[in-house]
């Protein structure tokens, strides 16, 4: 991967492939750029005639991990700096989970850079379940100085897979546990994990966040997964009610990690939106 220096001297690693209208993929918490390749979305976009930019957000290797805490404002500024350095404008930004927070803020604050946006598994008001997870993580971090990997692993497992899979598919659950063990190596340092966790918590508790959606005038697709505990279908629909040019799609059978567990359905929904914009 190549890299550029953005605001504050933070080095952001990125990769470009394909040719055509530009699309940038913005990953979730601790999500390495290779995940977009593994789920097939990057390849599908290239095949459909798009240029695709993937990158590692601050805290994720091989990008820099400046001292925690981070903010979504800093993450959006990093992305804006990357797009400016690559001389890209009118980009379609597809953000997943924490990445959708970044995409949302970039569309609002740098409309010159954003042609359209997809908020995947990350739009809508704070739910009681997400609030409880964040409170538990914050208390653990305050007591120990960091969020214990075992807690993050359990939380991710319980939210990534549908209730039926968690209950009935022992093989898939154990496979996910192995994947989550490997995920610890994606961080550039412990600062990255702590920093991104702080950014998410501060963002979803912002009392003005939902009303600010009215200031996004580009086309926006809000995509929700049926069994997502963090951002359920009702949350996505609430976001679309505020967005001036929002549309909504629900992807059945999937939980928060539907990007990986239901790649075909997710890719079809996103390609359909890009074809209309």
ROGUKE-234502 format. One record per residue (C-alpha): x negated, y, z; residue in one letter; residue number from 1. Coordinates in nm, 4 decimals. Layout:
% residues N
c1  c2  c3  residu  num
X  Y  Z  a  NUM
...
% end
This chain:
% residues 277
c1  c2  c3  residu  num
0.0000  0.0000  0.0000  x  1
-0.1077  0.3576  -0.0628  x  2
-0.0667  0.6296  0.1989  x  3
-0.0199  1.0048  0.2295  x  4
-0.0598  1.2483  0.5161  x  5
0.2624  1.4226  0.6158  x  6
0.3379  1.6777  0.8909  x  7
0.1036  1.6676  1.1884  x  8
-0.1456  1.4543  1.0013  x  9
0.0615  1.1344  1.0346  x  10
-0.0347  0.8829  0.7662  x  11
0.2636  0.7126  0.6023  x  12
0.2043  0.3994  0.3950  x  13
0.4246  0.3482  0.0914  x  14
0.4709  0.1480  -0.2277  x  15
0.6352  0.2368  -0.5604  x  16
0.7643  -0.0075  -0.8190  x  17
0.9926  0.0003  -1.1206  x  18
1.0874  0.2903  -1.3436  x  19
1.3972  0.5076  -1.3665  x  20
1.6102  0.7033  -1.1229  x  21
1.4358  0.7085  -0.7847  x  22
1.5681  0.5185  -0.4823  x  23
1.3973  0.5198  -0.1428  x  24
1.4633  0.2432  0.1100  x  25
1.4463  0.3464  0.4764  x  26
1.4079  0.0598  0.7208  x  27
1.5554  -0.0014  1.0625  x  28
1.3744  -0.0235  1.3953  x  29
1.0453  -0.2067  1.3507  x  30
1.1371  -0.3058  0.9956  x  31
0.8355  -0.3652  0.7719  x  32
0.8649  -0.2642  0.4058  x  33
0.8294  -0.6269  0.2955  x  34
1.1757  -0.6978  0.4394  x  35
1.3303  -0.5143  0.1444  x  36
1.1520  -0.7549  -0.0866  x  37
1.2463  -1.0625  0.1160  x  38
1.6175  -0.9778  0.1120  x  39
1.6015  -0.9251  -0.2637  x  40
1.7311  -0.5679  -0.2702  x  41
1.4120  -0.4108  -0.4010  x  42
1.3882  -0.6570  -0.6885  x  43
1.7552  -0.6139  -0.7749  x  44
1.7156  -0.2359  -0.7892  x  45
1.4084  -0.2607  -1.0124  x  46
1.5922  -0.5030  -1.2414  x  47
1.8831  -0.2565  -1.2585  x  48
1.6532  0.0182  -1.3882  x  49
1.5556  0.2137  -1.0777  x  50
1.2206  0.3255  -0.9427  x  51
1.2026  0.2058  -0.5821  x  52
0.9958  0.3553  -0.3003  x  53
0.9511  0.1552  0.0198  x  54
0.7492  0.2752  0.3166  x  55
0.6577  0.2025  0.6774  x  56
0.8066  0.4603  0.9133  x  57
0.5852  0.6075  1.1823  x  58
0.5056  0.3397  1.4387  x  59
0.5240  0.0493  1.1922  x  60
0.1974  -0.0884  1.0517  x  61
0.0151  0.0116  0.8385  x  62
0.1433  0.3670  0.8998  x  63
0.0221  0.5696  1.1976  x  64
0.1790  0.5440  1.5418  x  65
0.1441  0.8836  1.7109  x  66
0.2262  0.9095  2.0807  x  67
0.5868  0.8355  2.1820  x  68
0.8615  0.9438  2.2040  x  69
0.9782  0.9986  1.8468  x  70
1.2891  1.1732  1.7195  x  71
1.5036  1.1225  1.4130  x  72
1.4072  1.4789  1.3202  x  73
1.0428  1.3690  1.3074  x  74
1.1308  1.0563  1.1082  x  75
1.3292  1.2641  0.8572  x  76
1.0433  1.5139  0.8309  x  77
0.8057  1.2258  0.7588  x  78
1.0317  1.1068  0.4775  x  79
1.0669  1.4575  0.3375  x  80
0.6890  1.4927  0.3442  x  81
0.6505  1.1631  0.1598  x  82
0.8995  1.2612  -0.1112  x  83
0.7376  1.6037  -0.1484  x  84
0.3952  1.4410  -0.1830  x  85
0.5293  1.2055  -0.4503  x  86
0.7046  1.4983  -0.6243  x  87
1.0414  1.3220  -0.6055  x  88
1.3770  1.5004  -0.5902  x  89
1.7387  1.3942  -0.6432  x  90
1.6619  1.0623  -0.4751  x  91
1.9221  0.8098  -0.3660  x  92
1.8354  0.7280  -0.0045  x  93
1.9423  0.3900  0.1329  x  94
1.8972  0.3686  0.5078  x  95
1.9546  0.0676  0.7306  x  96
2.0301  0.1057  1.1047  x  97
1.7719  0.3557  1.2383  x  98
1.6895  0.4255  0.8745  x  99
2.0467  0.5368  0.8135  x  100
2.0035  0.8011  1.0852  x  101
1.7003  0.9266  0.8936  x  102
1.8901  0.9225  0.5632  x  103
2.1852  1.1056  0.7175  x  104
1.9700  1.3840  0.8577  x  105
1.7631  1.4201  0.5411  x  106
2.0770  1.4564  0.3285  x  107
2.1973  1.7331  0.5582  x  108
1.8734  1.9256  0.6032  x  109
1.7011  1.8725  0.2655  x  110
1.9831  1.8476  0.0108  x  111
1.7328  1.9310  -0.2632  x  112
1.5764  1.5897  -0.2111  x  113
1.8911  1.3768  -0.1896  x  114
2.1223  1.2928  -0.4780  x  115
2.3274  1.0372  -0.2822  x  116
2.2967  0.8339  0.0364  x  117
2.3896  0.4938  0.1719  x  118
2.4349  0.4582  0.5477  x  119
2.4089  0.0854  0.6074  x  120
2.4935  -0.0463  0.9561  x  121
2.4318  0.2899  1.1187  x  122
2.7187  0.5359  1.0776  x  123
2.9840  0.6318  1.3272  x  124
3.0296  0.7240  1.6930  x  125
2.8484  0.5672  1.9848  x  126
3.0261  0.2488  2.0958  x  127
3.0400  0.1174  2.4515  x  128
2.8394  -0.1910  2.3529  x  129
2.5560  0.0098  2.1970  x  130
2.5583  0.2477  2.4917  x  131
2.5177  -0.0458  2.7318  x  132
2.2261  -0.1903  2.5339  x  133
2.0519  0.1476  2.5261  x  134
2.1040  0.2060  2.8972  x  135
1.9562  -0.1352  2.9810  x  136
1.6561  -0.0724  2.7582  x  137
1.5966  0.2732  2.9013  x  138
1.6080  0.1449  3.2589  x  139
1.3626  -0.1317  3.1750  x  140
1.1315  0.1176  3.0051  x  141
1.1484  0.3503  3.3051  x  142
1.0692  0.0673  3.5459  x  143
0.7897  -0.1005  3.3470  x  144
0.6620  0.1690  3.1118  x  145
0.7820  -0.0128  2.8018  x  146
1.0716  -0.2150  2.6633  x  147
0.9827  -0.5813  2.7331  x  148
0.9545  -0.7882  2.4128  x  149
1.1715  -1.0628  2.5631  x  150
1.4566  -0.8159  2.6131  x  151
1.4255  -0.6804  2.2595  x  152
1.4138  -1.0346  2.1226  x  153
1.7329  -1.1377  2.3038  x  154
1.9145  -0.8178  2.2143  x  155
1.8223  -0.8511  1.8473  x  156
1.9253  -1.2155  1.8362  x  157
2.2680  -1.1506  1.9904  x  158
2.3429  -0.8625  1.7554  x  159
2.1869  -0.9899  1.4317  x  160
2.3959  -1.3027  1.3841  x  161
2.7704  -1.3539  1.3745  x  162
2.9434  -1.5104  1.6772  x  163
3.0097  -1.8279  1.4806  x  164
2.6434  -1.8724  1.3887  x  165
2.5291  -1.8042  1.7446  x  166
2.7776  -2.0564  1.8746  x  167
2.7537  -2.3344  1.6161  x  168
2.4319  -2.3107  1.4101  x  169
2.1477  -2.4122  1.6403  x  170
1.9007  -2.4458  1.3530  x  171
1.9572  -2.0926  1.2262  x  172
1.9384  -1.9490  1.5777  x  173
1.6015  -2.1156  1.6388  x  174
1.4768  -1.9937  1.3014  x  175
1.5696  -1.6383  1.3971  x  176
1.3908  -1.6752  1.7299  x  177
1.0755  -1.7714  1.5414  x  178
1.1164  -1.4719  1.3100  x  179
1.1607  -1.2407  1.6072  x  180
0.8428  -1.3756  1.7665  x  181
0.6581  -1.2796  1.4488  x  182
0.8150  -0.9327  1.4437  x  183
0.6050  -0.8174  1.7369  x  184
0.3095  -0.7918  1.4971  x  185
0.4799  -0.5278  1.2783  x  186
0.4082  -0.2422  1.5185  x  187
0.1025  -0.0265  1.4644  x  188
0.0788  -0.0010  1.8451  x  189
0.2998  -0.0153  2.1539  x  190
0.3672  0.3549  2.0976  x  191
0.5561  0.2654  1.7804  x  192
0.8105  0.0427  1.9534  x  193
0.8644  0.2861  2.2406  x  194
0.8820  0.5812  2.0041  x  195
1.1407  0.4360  1.7676  x  196
1.3540  0.3132  2.0584  x  197
1.3584  0.6666  2.2005  x  198
1.4517  0.8141  1.8624  x  199
1.7543  0.5849  1.8301  x  200
1.8793  0.6519  2.1812  x  201
1.8572  1.0281  2.1515  x  202
2.0269  1.0313  1.8114  x  203
2.3340  0.8234  1.8912  x  204
2.3979  1.0223  2.2108  x  205
2.3947  1.3567  2.0284  x  206
2.7420  1.5002  2.0856  x  207
2.7300  1.7074  1.7646  x  208
2.6189  1.4257  1.5348  x  209
2.9623  1.3215  1.4081  x  210
3.0887  1.6728  1.3317  x  211
2.7637  1.7432  1.1431  x  212
2.8627  1.4810  0.8852  x  213
3.0932  1.7460  0.7387  x  214
2.7813  1.9322  0.6206  x  215
2.6733  1.6487  0.3895  x  216
2.8146  1.7223  0.0452  x  217
2.6440  1.4508  -0.1584  x  218
2.8212  1.1202  -0.2300  x  219
2.7734  0.8898  0.0692  x  220
2.8521  0.5200  0.0960  x  221
2.9106  0.3968  0.4498  x  222
2.8618  0.0207  0.4560  x  223
2.9517  -0.1780  0.7677  x  224
2.9172  -0.5442  0.8554  x  225
3.2269  -0.7202  0.9870  x  226
3.0675  -0.8520  1.3091  x  227
2.8276  -0.5648  1.3802  x  228
2.8345  -0.4918  1.7542  x  229
2.6457  -0.1633  1.7177  x  230
2.8355  -0.0012  1.4312  x  231
3.1560  -0.1967  1.3708  x  232
3.3981  -0.1417  1.0856  x  233
3.6046  0.1085  1.2852  x  234
3.2940  0.3233  1.3407  x  235
3.2141  0.3325  0.9711  x  236
3.5693  0.4334  0.8873  x  237
3.5499  0.7136  1.1445  x  238
3.2364  0.8473  0.9742  x  239
3.4008  0.8433  0.6312  x  240
3.6899  1.0512  0.7645  x  241
3.4425  1.3337  0.8336  x  242
3.2216  1.3046  0.5249  x  243
3.3453  1.5296  0.2407  x  244
3.2490  1.2753  -0.0276  x  245
3.2323  0.9560  0.1726  x  246
3.3474  0.6096  0.0761  x  247
3.3536  0.2912  0.2782  x  248
3.2853  -0.0767  0.2233  x  249
3.2980  -0.3630  0.4724  x  250
3.0859  -0.6726  0.4169  x  251
3.2654  -0.9765  0.5603  x  252
3.1085  -1.2473  0.7719  x  253
2.7939  -1.0548  0.8626  x  254
2.6638  -0.9053  1.1863  x  255
2.4054  -0.6275  1.2241  x  256
2.1421  -0.8173  1.0242  x  257
2.3726  -0.8668  0.7275  x  258
2.1070  -0.7209  0.5000  x  259
1.9125  -1.0445  0.5548  x  260
2.1911  -1.2935  0.6214  x  261
2.4264  -1.1723  0.3451  x  262
2.1901  -1.0243  0.0842  x  263
2.4055  -1.1017  -0.2201  x  264
2.7166  -0.9283  -0.0868  x  265
2.5149  -0.6330  0.0435  x  266
2.3231  -0.5879  -0.2813  x  267
2.6401  -0.6006  -0.4908  x  268
2.8032  -0.3295  -0.2788  x  269
2.5000  -0.1017  -0.3041  x  270
2.4502  -0.1511  -0.6777  x  271
2.8175  -0.0725  -0.7366  x  272
2.7792  0.2579  -0.5519  x  273
2.4624  0.3510  -0.7412  x  274
2.6393  0.2812  -1.0707  x  275
2.9101  0.5340  -0.9749  x  276
2.6660  0.8056  -0.8694  x  277
% end
